[in-house]
């Protein structure tokens, strides 16, 4: 967030719905192994959420939906020549709901508070400083509904109370030769979770510091920097599941254009991990471009990730379902891609071919009713293609995308098997029509293809399905009234199979993996006012 790892270094430590959208300016995505500049937390890429700046309008928003969801948020700005700032505050709540009347909570109760001030000093000047802090408190409760029970005849409680605090700063100083840029952040997260008879109370801490020098030297844009990252997880009542990592690093990057139509960028990072050794992560890319509408980018990179218990199976059950961690080694990944872009006459076409390979991927293997983390044999390969087409003409804007993935796990000897819960094909078509300052209307059609399933008692492959969404927004001066209709096709996993298992699965999980929406058709309405 704003160039800082404020949401935790691990991908499963953050849910996109936990971030209020009112202050979001844009989302930046770096695909593929990005460890060369971002370290171990960027094995598969980086998502950076950029916030709105103080010269934006202040605004407030309130909304409700047909499934008992409520939201109220405020984004306040204080522009200024020296110091300036913004403040984001929100409260969200959701009523507990059993959509398919099977006694299990499909929509858990939740109540969440967020509060985030941001301060800027001399933005875009020779010396500048950005400071931010965030507080989030969320309470979630699910499991069996009150007075309901599992097929075995007993109730099952599921709850999670999360407290999160973060703080960060970005500094910039122009010096006699080049500039210095610093990034500093700290994140503290406490989770108190109950999953049936299992209880876990972990605390996660992440600290990051980086200082980089950059300058243009004889046509080369050079970056040299040092960094330090600390990650730890502690859980006093559970033995052998915590970790304490300290990773100093240094990195370098060179970008230059030997020809008018060619730009080459190369970077390398060396991370010295206190437990798993030293890792060298290179990245090389070349951009071919000219005066015409075409451009072509090729890139190849390597990355690594140290083992942690933040894997899907543990996140969906409990840290208490994990056996002590031992005899693991870091995952290593290599990724390459070829990206073609053409923009002309209102059309923009982006086509990508890519492949990633993860060696020694961390797998959660069932041992009785518990899990053990092991480095999987062989490798996990992710070859794929993606096409995104954007069209703008007058008040009409359309975007279409198609993604093909063939993610397989290859044992040391044997036939590659599909990795579960990854659709081979997915596609989306969305269109928005702006109504000449009065508002806008839009439609979106989304297709999710079949997915391989593992350990599902009802099927080995999920069916494909189509979702249809619609939105409308009416402007009344500085007021916007909106209404959304989500999943109009009423796709719901329980229309095919029960969500509850006949007997508990790995980790004592009473439900199957979710491969389709658990909640069907939903209507949402609200109002937003720019102040």
PAKEFI-175501 format. One record per atom (N, C-alpha, C): x, y, z. Coordinates in steps of 0.05 Angstrom, whole numbers, plus 5000, padded with zeros to 4 digits. Example, Ala and Ser with C-alpha at 12.3 -4.5 7.8 and 13.67 -1.06 7.14 Angstrom:
<atoms>
526448865156/524649105156/526449345156/525749555142/527349795143/525850015157/
</atoms>
This chain:
<atoms>
501749765000/500050005000/501850255000/501550424979/503150664976/506150594976/506950364964/509650284962/510850164988/509250115008/510150005033/508649735039/510049535051/508749285058/507049305083/505049485083/503449545107/501449325113/500949155094/498848955098/500048675104/502648675111/503948415117/505348315093/507548175098/509248075076/508047825063/506247685077/505247435067/502647485052/502247345028/499847405012/497247335026/497147135043/494647065056/494147225082/495847425088/495447585111/493447815106/492447835082/490848065075/488547975057/486148085062/483948045044/483148315031/482748315005/482248564991/479748705002/477848555012/475348675023/475848805049/478248775062/478748915087/479749195082/480049285058/480949555051/478649715040/477849935053/475750105043/476450215016/474650224996/475250314969/475150614966/474150764985/473551044981/476051204976/478351124988/480851274984/482751144964/481750954949/483450804930/483550954903/485951034895/486351174870/486650974847/488450774851/488850574830/490350334842/490450114827/491949874835/494049824814/496549784823/498749724806/499549424810/499949284788/500649004789/503248954775/505148824789/507648724777/507448414776/507348304752/506948014749/509647874749/509647624759/511947454758/513847504782/515947344784/517747354806/519047634807/518647784829/519648054832/521448074856/522747854864/524547854887/526948034883/527648094858/530048254853/529948534866/527548644868/527248904880/525448904906/523948684910/522048684933/522548454953/524548284948/525148074967/523347834966/523447674989/522047414990/519047444987/517847664995/514947694995/513847724966/515647734946/514747794919/515347554900/515047314911/515647074895/513947064870/511347144872/509547124849/508747394838/509847614849/509147884839/508448074862/507548304855/506948514874/504348654867/502548694886/500148864883/500549104901/500549344889/500849594903/498349764901/497149824923/494649984924/495450274929/494950444910/495650734912/493250884922/493651054943/491451204955/491151474942/488851594946/488251864935/489852064951/490552284938/492252494950/490552714962/491852894978/490253104992/488753294974/489453334949/487953524932/485453394920/484853154928/482353024920/479953134937/477553084927/475153174942/474752984967/473953104989/472952955011/470352825004/469752585015/467252455008/466452265030/463852205031/462752015049/461051815034/460751575044/459251365030/457751195050/455351105043/453850925059/452350735040/452250475048/450950275030/449850045047/447849905035/446749665047/446349465025/446149205032/445549005011/443448815021/442448655003/440148485008/440848245026/443448205032/444147985050/445048075077/444248315084/444848415111/447448555115/448648645093/451148785095/450749085097/452449225113/452149515117/454949635117/455249865105/457850005105/457550305107/459250435123/459350725124/462250805125/463150995109/465851075108/466151365101/468351485109/468851765104/471751805096/472251965076/474952035067/475152335067/476852435085/477152725089/479852815081/480053045068/482553145058/483153425069/485753475072/486753735082/489053825064/488553945041/490754025024/492354255035/494854285027/496454505037/499054525021/500454745024/502954785009/505354635021/505454625048/507554485062/506554205071/505254215095/503953965104/501153935093/500453695086/497753635077/497053345086/494553275085/493853015095/491152915087/490652665092/488052535088/487352365112/484852305116/483952125137/481751945126/482151685130/480251485121/479151345145/476551325148/475251185171/472851035160/472450795169/470050645160/469250445181/466650365179/465550145195/463849975177/464249715178/462849525162/461649315180/459249215173/458048995188/456548815169/456248565177/454848365161/453248185179/450748145174/449147955190/449847675183/449647505202/450147215198/447847095182/448446925162/446346835144/446946555134/444946385135/445046115123/443346115098/444646145075/443246185050/441745935041/442945705044/441645455033/440245295054/439945405079/438345275100/439344995108/442044965108/443144705116/444344715144/443944945158/444944975186/447745085187/449145125165/451845235165/451745525156/453445695168/453545975162/455046015135/453546105115/454846165089/456046445089/454646635102/455646905105/456146945135/458646955144/459146985173/458547265182/457747295207/457547555219/460247685220/460447935213/462948085217/462348375224/464048495239/464048775245/466948875244/467449075228/470149165223/470349475225/472449565239/472949855241/475749905229/476050105213/478650185202/479050485205/481550555210/482250835214/485050875203/485351065183/488051105171/488551395165/490251535180/491151805172/493651785154/493951975136/496351995119/497252285119/499852335120/500952605120/503152625098/503052845084/505152905064/506453175071/509153175068/510653425072/512153485046/511753715034/513053795010/513053584988/510653484980/510653284959/511653394933/513153224918/514253294892/516353514894/517553564918/519653754921/522353614924/524553784927/527153664929/527453484954/525953564975/525853394999/522853355006/522153105011/519353055017/519152815036/516852805049/516352585068/513452515067/512952255068/510252145069/510051955094/508051995111/507751835135/504851735137/504551485145/501851375147/501751175171/499351135181/498950935202/496150825198/495650585207/493050455204/492350285228/489750285234/488650115255/486249965244/486149715248/483849555239/483049355261/480549335267/479449145287/477049005274/477248745272/475148585259/474348345275/471748305278/470648075292/468947915273/469447655269/467947485251/467047235266/464547155260/463446915273/461846755252/462446495251/461046315232/460646045244/461045835228/460545565237/457545485235/456645305251/453845235251/452145465262/449745485251/447945695261/447045635289/446145835304/445145775331/442945565330/443045375348/441145155351/441444945328/443444975310/443844775289/446244605296/446644385281/448844195287/449844075261/452243955262/453343805240/451943545237/452343395214/451043135211/451742945234/454042985247/454842805269/453242865295/451743095295/450043155317/451043355337/453343485332/454343685351/454843955336/454644175350/455144435338/458144485333/458744665315/461544725308/461845035307/463445135325/463945425327/466345505311/466045735297/468245845281/468246145286/470546255295/470646545300/473546645296/473846895290/476447025286/476247315294/477947385313/478147675321/480947765313/481047965295/483648055284/484048345292/486348405303/487148675309/489748735293/489748955279/492049015262/492849315266/495549345269/496649615270/499049635251/499249845236/501549885219/502350175218/504850225211/505850495208/508050485187/508350705172/510350705151/511050985143/513351015130/514251275120/515951235095/515651435077/517251445052/518551715051/521251725048/522651975047/524151995020/524452245012/525952304987/527652554991/530152534982/531952764984/533752774959/533653004945/535553054923/538253134935/540453004926/543053064935/544753164912/547253224916/548953334896/549153154871/549252894876/549352704854/547152504858/544852554846/542652364847/540652424869/539452214880/537452244901/537452004919/536352044943/536051834963/533151794969/532351544969/529551474976/529451254997/527951305018/527751115040/524951015044/524650765051/522050645058/522350495084/520450555102/520550435129/517750365137/517350115148/514650035156/514749835178/512549815193/512249615214/509349535215/508849275218/506149165219/505948975242/503848995258/503248815281/500448715277/500048445278/497448325274/497048115296/494748135309/494047935330/491447795320/491547535319/489147375311/488447185334/485947205342/484847015362/482646855348/483346605342/481546435325/480546185340/478146115334/476945865344/475845715320/476645465317/475645295296/474845025308/472245005315/471344765329/472844745355/474144515360/475644485386/478344615385/479244725362/481944825359/481945125366/484045215380/484345495387/487145585381/487445815369/490145925363/490046225368/492346325377/492546605385/495146725376/495746725350/498346805341/498647115339/501147205341/501847485336/503947485313/503447645293/505247665270/506347945269/508947975266/510348225264/512048235239/511948465225/513648505201/514848785203/517448795199/518849055198/520449065173/520549305160/522049335135/523349605135/525849615125/527349865122/528949845096/528950065081/530450065056/531450345050/533850365040/534950625031/536250575004/535550744984/536550704957/537550964945/539750954931/540851184916/540351134887/539551344872/539051324844/540051574830/540951534805/542051764789/542151674760/542251874742/542651824714/545651874707/547051674698/549851684692/550351594664/551151774646/551851714618/549551554605/547151634609/544851504596/543851264611/545151194633/544150964650/542751074674/540450964681/539051024705/539750814726/541450884745/542550694764/541150714791/540750484803/539550464830/541250274847/542150364870/543650204889/542350224916/541950004930/540550024955/541149804974/540449855000/540649645021/537949625034/537349395045/534749345057/535049145080/533049155098/532948965120/530048895125/529448635127/526648555133/526648355156/524748405174/524348225197/521448125196/521147855199/518547725200/518647535223/516547535240/516347325260/513447265267/512947025275/510346925284/510846785310/509246865331/509446735357/506746645366/506646405378/504146295389/504946135413/504546255437/505546135461/504545855468/502045795460/500845545468/501345315448/502445385424/503045185404/506045175399/507144935400/510044905397/510744835368/512944965358/514044885333/512745005308/510845195311/509545315288/510445605283/511945715301/512845995297/515446015282/516246255276/518746305262/519746585269/522346635264/523546895269/525746935247/525047095227/526847135205/527947415205/530647435200/531947695196/533547675170/533047865152/534147845125/535248105116/537848155120/539148385107/539548335077/539548545061/539748515032/540948755020/542148724996/542848954979/542048894951/541549114935/540549074908/541549294890/541449244864/542449434844/540749404819/540349624805/538849614780/540149814760/540049734735/541049904713/539049904690/538150134682/536350164659/537550354639/537750264614/538950434593/537650374566/537950554547/536750524521/539050534500/540050304491/542150314471/541250404444/538650384439/537350484414/534850634421/533950804403/531450954408/529050764412/529150534400/526950344401/527350124421/529450134437/530049904455/530850014482/529549914503/530249974531/530749714546/533049704559/533849454574/534049524603/532949354620/533249394649/534149134662/536149144679/537048914693/537448984723/536648794740/536948834769/537748574782/538948594806/539648364821/539548434851/538648244867/538448284895/539648044909/541148094931/542347884947/541147894975/539647694983/538447675010/539947475026/540747555050/542247375069/540347295091/539147065088/537046975106/538346845131/537446915155/538746805179/538246505183/536346395168/535846105172/536245935147/535646045124/535745885100/538045965080/539846145089/542146195072/541946435055/543646455035/543846685017/542446624990/540946824981/539446784956/540147014937/540746954912/541247154891/538847144872/537547384869/535047404853/535547604830/536047514806/536347694783/533747744768/533647964753/531448034736/532448184712/531548104688/532448224664/529948264646/529648504634/527448554616/528348734593/527048714571/527548874547/524948974536/524749234529/522349354518/523049454490/521649354470/521849444442/519449634437/520049874428/517950064424/518850264403/516950404392/517550604371/515450814370/515250954348/513251164345/510451054339/510350804331/507750684324/506250584348/504050434343/502350354365/503250094378/505449964369/506249704379/508449734399/508449554419/510749524437/510849234446/513249144452/513748864460/515648854483/514948714504/516648694528/517148404533/519748334539/520548064547/521948084573/521347894591/522647904618/523147624628/525147594645/525747344658/526747414686/526047254706/526747324734/526847064751/528247094773/528346874793/527546994820/526446834837/525646924864/525646694884/525146764909/525046554930/523046634951/522246444968/520446504990/521046305013/521546415037/522046255060/519446125070/519545885081/517145745090/515745895113/513145905112/511446005134/508945835134/507445835157/504945685158/502645815144/503046055132/500746185119/500246065091/499145825092/498345685067/495345645068/494145585045/491145595043/489845405063/490945155066/489644955083/489645045112/491845185121/491945275149/490245525153/490245705133/488545945136/485645875137/484745665123/481945595123/481145415146/483045325163/482345165187/483545315211/485845225221/486945345244/489945285246/491445475257/494345425262/494645195281/492645135298/492844915317/492644645303/491844645277/491744395262/494344325249/496444475255/499044435242/501044295261/502344085251/504443965266/506944145266/508844105285/511244275286/512644285259/513544525251/514944555226/517844465228/518744305209/521544205210/522344115182/525044115178/526244005154/525144125128/524644385128/523744515104/526044685091/525744745066/527544925053/525945125037/527145345029/525745565015/524845474988/522545584979/521545544952/523245724933/523845624909/525245774889/523445784864/523446014851/521746044827/523246184805/522546104780/523446234756/521046304739/520946554730/518646624713/519646784688/518246754667/518846904642/516246974628/516247194614/513847284600/514547444575/512647444557/512747594532/510147744530/510248014530/507848184530/507748364506/505548334491/505248494466/502948694471/503348944463/501249154467/500949314441/498449364434/497849544412/495549734420/495949994416/494050194424/493650384400/491150394390/490650564367/487650594363/486750834357/483950884349/481850794369/482450834395/480550754416/480750474425/482450314411/482850034418/485550004432/485649834452/488149754465/488049454470/490049314458/490149024460/492748944474/492548784495/494848684510/494748374509/496848254500/496947964499/499547874512/499347664529/501547574545/501847264543/504347174541/504946894544/506946874566/506546694585/508246694609/508546404619/510646354634/510946104647/512546144673/511646024694/513146034720/513445744730/515645704744/516245444755/517145484784/515845354803/516545364831/517745094839/520245094848/521544854856/521344824887/520644584896/520344534924/517944674936/515644684923/513344834934/512444724961/511644894979/510644815005/507844705003/507444455012/504844325011/504044255040/501444285046/500344195071/499243915067/500543715079/499943435075/498343335100/496243195095/494543095117/495942865131/496042885158/497042675175/494942635197/493342425193/491042385210/489042615207/488342755229/486642985227/488143245227/490843235225/492443465225/493943505199/495543725197/497043785173/500043795180/501643715160/504543755163/505543895138/507244095141/508344235118/510744095108/510744045082/512943905068/513544045042/516144035034/516844125007/515943904988/514143974970/513143784951/515343684932/515243434924/517243334905/516943464877/519043474862/518843584835/518443884836/516643974818/516144264815/513244314808/512444564811/509844654803/510144854780/508844784757/509244944733/506645094727/506945354719/504645524713/505045644686/504545504664/504445624638/501745744632/501645954616/499046074610/499146294590/496846374581/496546604562/494246774573/494447034566/492447224574/492047434552/489547504547/488947714527/487047904540/487648164539/485948374550/485448584528/482948634522/482148824500/480549044513/481349294509/479949524519/479049704495/476549794496/475549964475/474150204487/474850444478/473650694486/472650844462/470150924463/469051094442/466851264453/467451524454/465451704466/464851634495/462351594501/461551534528/461551234534/462451064515/462450774518/465250674524/465450504544/468050374550/467550074556/469049904542/468749614545/471449494549/471449274565/473949124570/473248834570/474848674555/474448384553/477148254560/477048034574/479447894581/479047594580/481147444574/481147154574/483747054584/483646864603/486046754615/486046454613/488246334605/488546044604/490945964621/490445794641/492445704659/492445394659/494845274660/494944984662/496944924684/496044964709/497844944732/498044644741/500444544741/500844264747/503044224768/502744014784/504743924803/506043674792/508743684788/510143464776/511743314798/511143064804/512742914823/515442854811/517242744827/519942674818/519742464795/517842284797/517342094776/514342044774/513242084750/510342044747/509142254729/506542244727/505042414708/504242674723/504642914711/503843164724/500843164729/500043264752/497243284760/496443574763/493943634755/492943904758/492843994787/493644244792/493344354819/490444434823/489244354846/486444404850/485744704853/483244764848/482045024852/483245244835/484245164811/485245364792/483845304765/481945474756/480545434731/482545454708/482245264689/484045274665/483345514648/480745564645/479845794629/478045974645/478446234642/476646434654/476546674635/474246804635/473847024616/471947224629/472147474619/470447684630/469947894608/467447994607/466748214589/465148414605/466148664606/464748874620/464449124603/462149254605/461549494589/460249704607/461249954605/460150174620/459350394600/456950504603/455950724587/455550964604/457051184599/456751424614/454451594603/452851704620/450351844612/450752144613/452752254600/453152544597/452852704623/454452624642/454452764668/452252694687/450352524678/448152444695/448752194711/450752044702/451351794716/452451584696/451951334702/452951124685/451450864691/451450684671/450350414674/452350224663/452449974674/454349784665/453349494668/454549324652/453949034653/456648884653/456748664667/459148494667/458348204666/459548054649/459147764647/461847624652/461847434671/464347304679/463947004677/465946874664/465846584661/468246464677/467646264693/469646114708/469445824699/471645724688/471745444677/471945234698/471844984690/472144754709/474744774724/474644674749/477044664766/477444384777/479944304778/480544044791/480044074821/478843864834/478343864862/479843644876/480643684900/482143484915/480743444942/480243184948/478943124973/476043194976/474743264953/471943324953/470343064952/468543024972/467042764972/464942744950/464342954936/462142954916/463042944887/465343054881/466243064853/469243114852/470543044829/473343094825/473943344808/471843444795/472143684779/469543854781/469944114785/467544284787/466544354759/463944414756/462944504731/463644794726/463644884701/463945164695/461345314700/461545574704/459145734709/459546014700/457246154697/457246434686/455846604707/457046834713/455747034731/455247294715/452947414721/452147664708/451747884729/453148104726/452948334745/451948584730/450548754744/449649004732/449949224752/450449464743/450749694760/449549944747/448650124764/447650384755/448350594776/448950834766/449651054784/448451314773/447051464789/445751714781/447151944796/447952144782/449152384794/447052604799/446952704823/445252924830/446953144842/448253304826/450153504836/452553354847/453253404873/455553264885/454653014899/452252924893/451152674905/451052464883/451852214891/451651984873/449951774886/447851684873/446251464883/446751224865/447450994877/448150764861/446650514870/446350324852/445150074857/446549854841/447149634853/448549414839/446949164842/446949004822/445748734823/447948534816/448748374836/450948194833/450047904831/451347754813/450747474809/447747434803/446847584782/444047554773/443347274764/445347124755/444846844747/444446664771/444846774795/444346624820/445946374822/448546394814/450346164817/450946124846/450745874855/451345804883/452345514884/454445474899/455645204899/453744994909/452045074928/450044874939/447844804919/447744934896/445844844875/446844584863/449444534864/450544284854/450844074876/452244144897/452943954918/452544084946/452243924967/452144044994/454944165000/454844365017/457344475027/458444315050/456744205066/457544035089/458543765079/460643675091/461743405085/460143195101/460042945091/458742725107/460342675132/463042695131/464842675154/466942895152/468042975174/470043195173/472443135155/473443345143/475743315125/478343385140/480543435125/483043505137/482843735157/484243705180/484143915200/481443935214/479743735210/477143735222/475143925208/475843995183/474144185168/471444055161/469244165170/466644035164/465544105136/466744285121/465744365095/467844315074/466844305049/468644265026/470044525019/471944505001/473144744990/471044904974/471245164974/469445334959/470545374931/469045274911/469945304883/467945474866/465845564879/463745734867/462745924889/461146134882/460046304902/458346154922/458546224947/456946094968/454346244972/454246494963/451846654965/450846724937/448346694932/447246734905/446747034899/444547084887/443847354878/443847554901/445147794897/445347994917/444848274905/443348434919/442848714910/444048904931/445249114920/446749304937/445949584928/445449764948/444750044941/446050224962/446650474953/447850654971/448050934959/449351114974/449651384966/452451474973/453651644955/456251754959/456052054955/457252214973/457152504971/459952614971/460652774951/463152914950/462853184965/464553234984/464153465001/465753704991/
</atoms>
